[in-house]
Amino acid sequence: MATQYRIGEFAYLGGVSAKTLRFYDEIGLLRPASVDARTGYRQYRPEQLEELASIVSLKSLGLPLADVRSQLNGAGSRKGRRDLLCELKRSIEQSIHRATRSLQYVDAALEELDVSKRPISVVVKNRPATVIASVRAKVKKYTDILRFEQELMNDLPARSIGDLRGVLWHRCADSGSLDGEPFVSLKHAVPFRSFYDVKQLPAATVACAYSGLDDDSSEQGYNAIRKWMNVRGYQLAGPKREIYLDQMLEIQFPLKSA
């Protein structure tokens, strides 16, 4: 009579638990050679150790048990196994890439803690398109834009002015000149005026940071977003946006992938 092992012996020889063998039997992955009709004990043949080794080997590579079963049940050809392993390789490479990027982000956050007294959090938001009235002007210093903001607010009907208010910066000081565009969202249609434009502020995915209204605080916010974009490989996709929130600024950089 051919040698057969009871489940505990076979599990020990195969380096797995008896519970695992019962589970493999339940899902049809590795059936016992026989089951005692009286006791219900499972028994396995020695040659099934090779089949168990194949299961353990493929599973250790990360293959789902359903794919392992298709391979071992004869549905999978040599080419099919190669295709499965190649797909698994691509998946692992993508995981490594994501993990490497995450590590870069963590390193950047640690560096920010080392050099900044107050680390600034950068978040990504999706902002819808909004109808605005705006005035574009070139100025010598940032505070000069306030005059155009005030003229815009004075020229618009109060009932038409919405809640969103800020400045679009087409060019900032680091580019050698200042080109700003104060704007306010509109709740209602407004009469045409040559002084201001009525247009749509386009929808955008933006990187955001919050700051105070003073120059030092806002510059820290700008720098935080620039560093965040550099680490993640984003580029600027339009004028920078400053949104007024009472005594705070929300700084927004529209994003596009590099």
PERA-V241480 format. One line per field, one symbol per residue. phi: phi as a letter, one per 20 degrees, with the letter a starting at -180 (. if undefined). psi: psi as a letter, one per 20 degrees, with the letter a starting at -180 (. if undefined). A space follows every 10 residues. Layout:
phi->???
psi->???
//
This chain:
phi->.ffcdfgfff fffemcefff ffffffemeb effbcffeem feccegffff ffffffffff foffffffff ffenfeegff ffffffffff ffffffffff ffffffffff ffffddfcgd edcdcddffb fcdbcebece bgffffffff ffffeefgfe feeebrcedf bdgfeobdcd bgbbfdecfc ffcffcddbd fffbececbd bfefffffff fffffgfgff femecfcpff dddeclecdd ecdfdbff
psi->pqpqprhggh gghikrqhgg hgghghjkgo qqhrpphgij pqqqqhiihg ghhgggghhh ijpqhghggh ghjihprghh gggghggggg gghhgggghg ghhgggghhg hhhhiphnpp ppqpqpprqp pqprppqprh rhihihghgg hghhiqphii pahpqbppoh prhiiirpor nqrqqphrqq qppihrqpap oqqqpqpqqq raiqggghhh gghggggggg hikqrplrqq ppppmdkrpo ppopqqq.
//
